[in-house]
Amino acid sequence: MDILLSPDGDTLTYRVIGGSIELYILTGPSPQSVVQQYTELIGRPCMPPFWSLGMGQCRWGYDTLDKVKTVVAEYRKHNLPLESIWIDIE
């Protein structure tokens, strides 16, 4: 497929070889309106769980609570961000 924009920017030409094409033109008039129209077309995004937006630590092999507490203490000691910690399998 070729997409050609004229030098003056007034026309857009699509040349498609075979198949079909679906075009959706979102006219605005503002960028916020285009986003609104686009999300109406594809659906609204879901907000992930709040805890998943931060820095998390997960690892297999923490076999005692004391080891987990040590990891948290080391994060604090080194001023590293840590929103959540969880253990795997055990």
ABEGO torsion letter per residue (X at the ends): XBBBBBAAGABBBBBBBEEBBBBBBBAOABAAAAAAAAAAAAEBBBBBBAAAABBBBBBBGBABAAAAAAAAAAAAAAGBBBABBBBBGX
